[in-house]
Amino acid sequence: QVQLVESGGGLVQAGGSLRLSCAASGSFSSILAMGWYRQAPGKERELVAVISSGGSTDYASFAKGRFTISRDNAKNTVYLQMNRLKPEDTAMYYCAATVDGVGYWGQGIQVTVSS
């Protein structure tokens, strides 16, 4: 059983920074893409950023220039550094990963940005 566990969320003032982490645990051979999604109340879940096993990245337009995704393959962990946060970044953030060809989601972690 593969588990994705997020950490690092919380409450921050506008303009501040947070770093999210997501660690994969369990028995598996390989992790392909890892990424972050978010879902604000009343809205659909949307992609924030994704990173391949080789380190290629892709970002949503709102994340470009403010957020940075990275991963540590030795630790099976993906990170999301979020800078210059805005109140509209308030959402539940979910980690996702393709592990041995199967997609998994984390339980989500709340990020709240106060104005």
Secondary structure, DSSP 8 states (H G I E B T S, - for coil): --EEEEE--EEEETT--EEEEEEEESS-S-EEEEEEEEE-TTS--EEEEEE-TT--EEE-TTTTTTEEEEEEGGGTEEEEEE-S--GGG-EEEEEEEEETTEEEE---EEEEEE-
